[in-house]
Amino acid sequence: MAEPTLHEPDPEEEATVRRLQAQNEAFAELDRQSRPRTVPGPVTVAVHGEWFVVPLTVKDVRTALPDELRAEFEAEIDAAPPNMVGRLIRKWALEVIPGDAIDRVDVLLRAEQQAAGIGTAAAPRPPAPTNDGSTGRNPY
């Protein structure tokens, strides 16, 4: 039987693991906040030079979802106990944020931090609407 070979750690993989750990810690910190957070509507944030419109409420996620996902979202929200609603909002908000999984989490995290007034500096104004009426990468 061959001996298992040890390989050098992959710096890119290690950086991804550190990034995921930091994201988890930041979400845990947001969840520990005892003050109520009210969100007046979708939050517009800039991440890596791109603008995103991020829904953070049940109403805004419902509006942002494509028709084919809305019924599934409604069923999950209707069946959820109160302590799970926030997690479900995060899960479904990620469905409407473009990009790969880890980048979408960065966008959602930035939006939640901005809505809570922590962790980020004030972002500059979003760009003016284009001819098609969009201002960000994921208008809905």
C-alpha positions as a Markdown table, in Angstrom:
| # | Residue | x | y | z |
|---|---|---|---|---|
| 1 | Met | 0.0 | 0.0 | 0.0 |
| 2 | Ala | 1.4 | 3.4 | -1.0 |
| 3 | Glu | 2.2 | 6.0 | 1.6 |
| 4 | Pro | 0.0 | 9.1 | 1.4 |
| 5 | Thr | 1.9 | 12.0 | 0.0 |
| 6 | Leu | 1.8 | 15.3 | 1.6 |
| 7 | His | 1.7 | 18.3 | -0.7 |
| 8 | Glu | 2.5 | 21.9 | -0.2 |
| 9 | Pro | -0.5 | 24.0 | 1.0 |
| 10 | Asp | -2.2 | 25.8 | -1.8 |
| 11 | Pro | -2.0 | 29.6 | -1.0 |
| 12 | Glu | -5.1 | 30.3 | -3.0 |
| 13 | Glu | -7.1 | 27.6 | -1.1 |
| 14 | Glu | -5.8 | 28.9 | 2.2 |
| 15 | Ala | -6.8 | 32.5 | 1.3 |
| 16 | Thr | -10.3 | 31.2 | 0.4 |
| 17 | Val | -10.6 | 29.4 | 3.7 |
| 18 | Arg | -9.6 | 32.6 | 5.6 |
| 19 | Arg | -12.1 | 34.6 | 3.6 |
| 20 | Leu | -14.9 | 32.2 | 4.4 |
| 21 | Gln | -14.0 | 32.2 | 8.1 |
| 22 | Ala | -14.0 | 36.1 | 8.1 |
| 23 | Gln | -17.4 | 36.1 | 6.4 |
| 24 | Asn | -18.8 | 33.6 | 9.0 |
| 25 | Glu | -17.4 | 35.7 | 11.9 |
| 26 | Ala | -18.9 | 38.9 | 10.5 |
| 27 | Phe | -22.3 | 37.3 | 10.0 |
| 28 | Ala | -22.2 | 35.9 | 13.6 |
| 29 | Glu | -21.4 | 39.4 | 14.8 |
| 30 | Leu | -24.4 | 40.9 | 13.0 |
| 31 | Asp | -26.6 | 38.1 | 14.5 |
| 32 | Arg | -25.3 | 39.0 | 18.0 |
| 33 | Gln | -26.5 | 42.6 | 17.8 |
| 34 | Ser | -29.4 | 43.0 | 20.1 |
| 35 | Arg | -30.7 | 46.3 | 18.6 |
| 36 | Pro | -33.4 | 46.0 | 16.1 |
| 37 | Arg | -32.4 | 46.7 | 12.5 |
| 38 | Thr | -34.9 | 48.3 | 10.2 |
| 39 | Val | -34.2 | 48.4 | 6.5 |
| 40 | Pro | -36.1 | 50.9 | 4.5 |
| 41 | Gly | -35.8 | 48.9 | 1.3 |
| 42 | Pro | -33.1 | 47.3 | -0.8 |
| 43 | Val | -29.6 | 48.4 | 0.0 |
| 44 | Thr | -27.2 | 49.6 | -2.7 |
| 45 | Val | -23.6 | 48.7 | -2.1 |
| 46 | Ala | -20.3 | 48.8 | -4.0 |
| 47 | Val | -18.1 | 45.7 | -3.8 |
| 48 | His | -14.9 | 45.3 | -5.9 |
| 49 | Gly | -15.9 | 48.4 | -7.9 |
| 50 | Glu | -19.4 | 47.1 | -8.9 |
| 51 | Trp | -22.7 | 48.2 | -7.7 |
| 52 | Phe | -25.3 | 45.8 | -6.3 |
| 53 | Val | -28.9 | 46.3 | -5.2 |
| 54 | Val | -29.4 | 43.8 | -2.3 |
| 55 | Pro | -32.8 | 42.9 | -0.9 |
| 56 | Leu | -32.7 | 42.4 | 2.9 |
| 57 | Thr | -36.4 | 42.1 | 3.8 |
| 58 | Val | -39.1 | 39.5 | 3.1 |
| 59 | Lys | -40.9 | 42.0 | 0.9 |
| 60 | Asp | -37.8 | 43.0 | -1.1 |
| 61 | Val | -36.6 | 39.4 | -1.6 |
| 62 | Arg | -40.0 | 38.4 | -2.8 |
| 63 | Thr | -40.0 | 41.2 | -5.3 |
| 64 | Ala | -36.4 | 40.5 | -6.5 |
| 65 | Leu | -36.9 | 36.8 | -7.1 |
| 66 | Pro | -37.9 | 35.5 | -10.5 |
| 67 | Asp | -41.4 | 34.1 | -10.7 |
| 68 | Glu | -40.2 | 30.5 | -10.9 |
| 69 | Leu | -38.6 | 30.8 | -7.4 |
| 70 | Arg | -41.1 | 32.9 | -5.7 |
| 71 | Ala | -43.5 | 30.1 | -4.7 |
| 72 | Glu | -40.7 | 28.1 | -3.2 |
| 73 | Phe | -39.5 | 31.1 | -1.2 |
| 74 | Glu | -43.1 | 31.8 | 0.1 |
| 75 | Ala | -43.4 | 28.2 | 1.2 |
| 76 | Glu | -40.1 | 28.3 | 3.1 |
| 77 | Ile | -40.9 | 31.6 | 4.8 |
| 78 | Asp | -44.5 | 30.5 | 5.7 |
| 79 | Ala | -43.2 | 27.3 | 7.3 |
| 80 | Ala | -40.2 | 28.9 | 9.1 |
| 81 | Pro | -40.0 | 29.4 | 12.8 |
| 82 | Pro | -39.1 | 33.0 | 13.9 |
| 83 | Asn | -35.4 | 32.1 | 14.6 |
| 84 | Met | -34.9 | 30.9 | 11.0 |
| 85 | Val | -36.4 | 33.9 | 9.1 |
| 86 | Gly | -33.1 | 35.8 | 8.9 |
| 87 | Arg | -31.2 | 32.8 | 7.6 |
| 88 | Leu | -33.9 | 32.3 | 4.9 |
| 89 | Ile | -33.7 | 35.9 | 3.9 |
| 90 | Arg | -30.0 | 35.5 | 3.5 |
| 91 | Lys | -30.3 | 32.3 | 1.5 |
| 92 | Trp | -32.8 | 33.8 | -0.9 |
| 93 | Ala | -31.1 | 37.1 | -1.2 |
| 94 | Leu | -28.0 | 35.3 | -2.4 |
| 95 | Glu | -30.2 | 33.9 | -5.3 |
| 96 | Val | -30.6 | 37.3 | -6.8 |
| 97 | Ile | -27.0 | 38.6 | -6.4 |
| 98 | Pro | -24.9 | 37.8 | -9.4 |
| 99 | Gly | -21.4 | 36.3 | -9.2 |
| 100 | Asp | -19.8 | 33.3 | -7.8 |
| 101 | Ala | -20.8 | 32.0 | -4.3 |
| 102 | Ile | -18.0 | 33.6 | -2.3 |
| 103 | Asp | -18.4 | 37.0 | -4.0 |
| 104 | Arg | -22.2 | 37.0 | -3.5 |
| 105 | Val | -21.6 | 36.4 | 0.2 |
| 106 | Asp | -19.2 | 39.4 | 0.3 |
| 107 | Val | -22.0 | 41.5 | -1.3 |
| 108 | Leu | -24.7 | 40.3 | 1.1 |
| 109 | Leu | -22.4 | 40.9 | 4.1 |
| 110 | Arg | -21.5 | 44.4 | 2.9 |
| 111 | Ala | -25.2 | 45.2 | 2.5 |
| 112 | Glu | -26.1 | 43.9 | 6.0 |
| 113 | Gln | -23.2 | 45.8 | 7.6 |
| 114 | Gln | -24.3 | 49.0 | 5.8 |
| 115 | Ala | -27.9 | 48.5 | 6.9 |
| 116 | Ala | -26.7 | 48.0 | 10.5 |
| 117 | Gly | -24.4 | 51.0 | 10.3 |
| 118 | Ile | -21.3 | 49.0 | 11.1 |
| 119 | Gly | -18.2 | 47.7 | 9.4 |
| 120 | Thr | -18.1 | 49.9 | 6.4 |
| 121 | Ala | -17.5 | 53.5 | 5.5 |
| 122 | Ala | -20.1 | 55.4 | 3.7 |
| 123 | Ala | -20.1 | 54.3 | 0.1 |
| 124 | Pro | -20.1 | 56.9 | -2.7 |
| 125 | Arg | -23.3 | 57.6 | -4.6 |
| 126 | Pro | -24.3 | 54.9 | -7.0 |
| 127 | Pro | -24.0 | 55.7 | -10.7 |
| 128 | Ala | -26.8 | 57.4 | -12.6 |
| 129 | Pro | -29.3 | 55.2 | -14.3 |
| 130 | Thr | -28.4 | 54.0 | -17.8 |
| 131 | Asn | -30.7 | 54.2 | -20.8 |
| 132 | Asp | -32.3 | 50.9 | -19.7 |
| 133 | Gly | -33.0 | 52.3 | -16.3 |
| 134 | Ser | -30.5 | 50.1 | -14.5 |
| 135 | Thr | -27.9 | 51.5 | -12.0 |
| 136 | Gly | -26.3 | 48.3 | -10.7 |
| 137 | Arg | -25.4 | 44.9 | -11.9 |
| 138 | Asn | -28.6 | 43.3 | -10.7 |
| 139 | Pro | -31.5 | 45.7 | -11.0 |
| 140 | Tyr | -34.9 | 44.2 | -10.3 |
